[in-house]
Amino acid sequence: MASKPKSKPKPGAKPQVKDLVKVGPRDVFVEADKAQKLREVKPTTSRALVLRNDKLALRGNSDAAYMQRISGREKLDLLAEDLVDRTTKAVSAPFDIHKCLRIAESQYDVSLGEIEHLRDPEMFTHIIQAELEAQTRYDPGKPDPLKNPSYVARVIGTKIHNQYMMASAWRMVGNILRELIGRGTSNKNVKALLKNDNRIRGLYFALFRMVEVMVDINQQRFSGLALNSAHYARYFKQQQSDDPTEEPSIVFDHTELREAGLSFIDSIIIELCFPKAPYPQFVLYRILHEAAEESPKETKRFSQLMWDAIGDLSECVEMQQLLEMPLLTPEASQWKEEMWQMPPEFDIWRDAQMMSLRASEEIGNFKDVVFPLAKTMRKAVLDNMWMRIDQNYFKHTGKDIDELWQLKGELDIEPQWTSFYTRVPKKNVYDSSDDEDDPKDGHPPSRGNKKAKKRLAIANWAADDPDFEGMPELQTVSNSTEDDSTEDDTASEASYLDNESEGEDGYDTEEEEVIKHLVREAMDYVIEKDLFNGGDSPPGPIKVEDERQNNPFLNLLTSLRGRLFKKSAKLHVPTAPPPRARPAQAKKATSPGYKATVEEVTDEEEPSTPAKKKKKKPKKKKKSVSIVPEEQAPLSPTPPPATPPETKSPVSPPSSPTKAKAKKTPTTPTSKTRPAAPAVSAAALPTFETKTIYGESARSYLSSFEPQKEKHKTRSDQASLFSKDENAKASSSGIGGSIMSKLGFGRKKAVMEDKDQKVAQKSWFSKLSTKAAASMHHLLRTSGDVRQGKGGMRWDDFVKLMTEMGFQYDPSTTGSSVRFIPPGSDDHPISVHKPHPKPYLEPWQLRGVAKHIKKRYGWDQQVFMGQAGSFSSDSEKE
């Protein structure tokens, strides 16, 4: 029976069909949210606009206020000034010596791993190729430097020198931190120990000075990479020195003032490249971190090595900020002015870098060995190169490169994994992913427990039906396919950021006229004041007092006045430490002035007898205060010359000669050291909050007995700084010593046997989810790897694997430096550079990370393969 043909719908009638019809996008843009994103104001921009309106007080008083958009330099100045103001008023973060040790150990681990990779034929070629691209500034009118064997060999020598120098420096920083911890320094008692224990104070300031040097060295590295980068090279130019023997300096190029002032991120980078920034470096890094998070596309202008250098410098700045927390006291401000003696290891390290600079210039015996660079992929060729480099170092120093930098045997790492996994019920601790199908505690969710999570219903009637169990869980068909691992996460990000403007584009005609006027005004001021062409004015930022003080381009020029850095890519220690005030000369200069102040005090007090009584108490107080310079004698050369002028002074006070001679002869020097008392009390006045000096002197008089008790304890237990007896005692007690093997940490590592470590590894391997287990197969290159060792790994998959193995993931630093802290407190933390700009570990990078992890933690392939059955059973249960 034939079916009736469907009648055609009448014109204008509503359709009877109720099927869902797919409707395309109805927006002008391809993506619906692109227009909204282009109209959004970034958080830093909105905050800067509020600060600018508050600063100008009246809208329209300045040319900059006419601009609806804010320039990058003005935005930086407003945010930095506000952050500095807030940090001075806010409560500072607590001191954490163990975090400092984790930073030092992880950075030392990175430097050692880089040295190890330079000795690996599979890694050496890729590392040097990336270094050549980052250090080479191409000129179309000159021949390609990559085809020059001497140039390639020189870059190799520079890379080796820099890596060894950084590894040796981080080793010394870690040793000083362990020495402080071994002497009982903790987060709670650090201020008391710095005040009462002169040896702890000397160690601490040696550490503080060493970290300052590390910040300078990492800034040299970062500036050299920015100088040769494709994007930032235009902001710099060479300035020839008056001495023809010196290399030219690098200064800011004024012709690029407009672009540098308009771009927010470029303004931050330029400030970080040049030393002596007007703002603290931690403030600049915090602002850069916020800018990178809200504008990820703008960070693609950084190369991998430049982003790595930003991360390493950020780690140094973070440690410097932590070490400065206990020194935010009036007493510590005086300690900073003293010239503290550095440990002998620092002199050895500084001499080693000078000799290494000369030895790294010898390239004649290996330049033909490494060119072309593809030859170094053979192990025999690479070993031959290292043998010739050792010959060059032995020729100039009498030692090979490992012995010169005190890294002999440091590459022979004993693997250690001491943590056992214990299941934590109802608390997901170690998983950082959002995948709900991966069990976070090592066990798949029970199928019978249907109240674990309430699933969304398809329709309203389904929610009311008691028999409706919801949709089944989505199953992962494959967790290790090539398509899933090689997909670039930045593709979707770039799709909606293509038309986003950072601030240097998109100005209308009126704003363009304002910008031109501001740039012209800034250049006229520079020419008028002759700021960059000589003059007697000292370098550094200046304050503009007239109406031009709100000109962001003028602020940029005045900030960069007199700031420069050297062109050399080889890292070196500054020739002299930063200038500090000399306390001996300060005391001599203030002594006559304080005589007048004492007379004024006696004039105010008309009765003579109470004045004499009040003079006796400070004499006793000065006995305790004068002990501090005596203890500082071995650390600072300034106190000894301060004593001879004090011995000549007893002739001046003839008021009570009989009492002064009858009691003690040293009382007259203490009475002469009385001028130092007002200096200390004046600095300490804000902390005690007293109106006069009498309350302070009483307090110091009562507290003078406590340091003597502390001295009794420290003298009996500890010897001089870095002495042989001290190392012997420390090594016997498992604490102290300059060699890592002598420390208690090294002895604890040898306690757990290999079989126990394998059991510990097995406990963590057994909890891995299916996806993390597939990543572990690929990382260890086992026989169960689906991809058979080919291809790389997504960064998110690597982080997921590490977090499921119990590591704490710390991505807080700016740049690519990411720290992974193992679950075992005795195990060594590691740092891995996040791939940039694409978050994907290339195959050679993944091999280097895997090799270093296996060497550090001893993850065994056979132990992991023994858990293969549990992984498959887990997937079946799911």
Stockholm file with secondary structure:
# STOCKHOLM 1.0

chainA/1-878         MASKPKSKPKPGAKPQVKDLVKVGPRDVFVEADKAQKLREVKPTTSRALVLRNDKLALRGNSDAAYMQRISGREKLDLLAEDLVDRTTKAVSAPFDIHKCLRIAESQYDVSLGEIEHLRDPEMFTHIIQAELEAQTRYDPGKPDPLKNPSYVARVIGTKIHNQYMMASAWRMVGNILRELIGRGTSNKNVKALLKNDNRIRGLYFALFRMVEVMVDINQQRFSGLALNSAHYARYFKQQQSDDPTEEPSIVFDHTELREAGLSFIDSIIIELCFPKAPYPQFVLYRILHEAAEESPKETKRFSQLMWDAIGDLSECVEMQQLLEMPLLTPEASQWKEEMWQMPPEFDIWRDAQMMSLRASEEIGNFKDVVFPLAKTMRKAVLDNMWMRIDQNYFKHTGKDIDELWQLKGELDIEPQWTSFYTRVPKKNVYDSSDDEDDPKDGHPPSRGNKKAKKRLAIANWAADDPDFEGMPELQTVSNSTEDDSTEDDTASEASYLDNESEGEDGYDTEEEEVIKHLVREAMDYVIEKDLFNGGDSPPGPIKVEDERQNNPFLNLLTSLRGRLFKKSAKLHVPTAPPPRARPAQAKKATSPGYKATVEEVTDEEEPSTPAKKKKKKPKKKKKSVSIVPEEQAPLSPTPPPATPPETKSPVSPPSSPTKAKAKKTPTTPTSKTRPAAPAVSAAALPTFETKTIYGESARSYLSSFEPQKEKHKTRSDQASLFSKDENAKASSSGIGGSIMSKLGFGRKKAVMEDKDQKVAQKSWFSKLSTKAAASMHHLLRTSGDVRQGKGGMRWDDFVKLMTEMGFQYDPSTTGSSVRFIPPGSDDHPISVHKPHPKPYLEPWQLRGVAKHIKKRYGWDQQVFMGQAGSFSSDSEKE
#=GR chainA/1-878 SS CCCCCCCCCCTTCCCCCCCCCCCCCCSSSSSTTHHHHHHCCCHHHHHHHHHHHHHHSSTTSSGGGGCSSCCHHHHHHHHHHHHHHHHHHSCCCCCCHHHHHHHHHHHHHHHHHHHHHHTCHHHHHHHHHHHHHHHCCCCTTSCCGGGCHHHHHHHHHHHHHHHHHHHHHHHHHHHHHHHHHHTTCCTTTHHHHHHHCHHHHHHHHHHHHHHHHHHHHHHHHHHHHHHTSTTTGGGEEEECCSSTTSCCEEEECGGGHHHHHHCHHHHHHHHHHSSSCSSCHHHHHHHHHHHHHHCGGGGGGSCHHHHHHHHHHHHHHHHHHHHHGGGCSHHHHHHHTSCCCCCHHHHHHHHHHHHHHHHTTCCTTTTTTSCSGGGGGSHHHHHHHHHHHHHHHHHHHSSCHHHHTTCTTTTCCCCCCCCCCCCCTTCCCSCCCCCSSSCSSSSCCCSSCTTSSCCCCSSHHHHHCTTCCCCCCCCCSCSSCHHHHHCCTHHHHHHHHTTCCCSSSCCCHHHHHHHHHHHHHHHHHHHHHTCSSCCSSCSSCCCCCSGGGGCHHHHHHHHTTTCCEECCCSCCCCSSCCCCCCHHHHHHHHHHHHHHHHHHHHHHSCCHHHHHHHHHHHHHHHHHHTHHHHHTTTTCSSHHHHHHHHHTGGGSCCSSHHHHHHHCTTHHHHHHTTTHHHHHHHHHHHHHTCSSSHHHHHHHHHTTHHHHHHHHHHHHHCCSTTCHHHHHHHHHHTCCCSSGGGSHHHHHHTTSCHHHHHHHHHHHHTTCCHHHHHHHHHHHTCTTCTTTTCSCEEHHHHHHHHHHTTCEEECCSSSSEEEEECSSTTSCCEEEECCSSSCEECHHHHHHHHHHHHHHHCCCHHHHHTTHHHHHHHHHHC
#=GC SS_cons         CCCCCCCCCCTTCCCCCCCCCCCCCCSSSSSTTHHHHHHCCCHHHHHHHHHHHHHHSSTTSSGGGGCSSCCHHHHHHHHHHHHHHHHHHSCCCCCCHHHHHHHHHHHHHHHHHHHHHHTCHHHHHHHHHHHHHHHCCCCTTSCCGGGCHHHHHHHHHHHHHHHHHHHHHHHHHHHHHHHHHHTTCCTTTHHHHHHHCHHHHHHHHHHHHHHHHHHHHHHHHHHHHHHTSTTTGGGEEEECCSSTTSCCEEEECGGGHHHHHHCHHHHHHHHHHSSSCSSCHHHHHHHHHHHHHHCGGGGGGSCHHHHHHHHHHHHHHHHHHHHHGGGCSHHHHHHHTSCCCCCHHHHHHHHHHHHHHHHTTCCTTTTTTSCSGGGGGSHHHHHHHHHHHHHHHHHHHSSCHHHHTTCTTTTCCCCCCCCCCCCCTTCCCSCCCCCSSSCSSSSCCCSSCTTSSCCCCSSHHHHHCTTCCCCCCCCCSCSSCHHHHHCCTHHHHHHHHTTCCCSSSCCCHHHHHHHHHHHHHHHHHHHHHTCSSCCSSCSSCCCCCSGGGGCHHHHHHHHTTTCCEECCCSCCCCSSCCCCCCHHHHHHHHHHHHHHHHHHHHHHSCCHHHHHHHHHHHHHHHHHHTHHHHHTTTTCSSHHHHHHHHHTGGGSCCSSHHHHHHHCTTHHHHHHTTTHHHHHHHHHHHHHTCSSSHHHHHHHHHTTHHHHHHHHHHHHHCCSTTCHHHHHHHHHHTCCCSSGGGSHHHHHHTTSCHHHHHHHHHHHHTTCCHHHHHHHHHHHTCTTCTTTTCSCEEHHHHHHHHHHTTCEEECCSSSSEEEEECSSTTSCCEEEECCSSSCEECHHHHHHHHHHHHHHHCCCHHHHHTTHHHHHHHHHHC
//
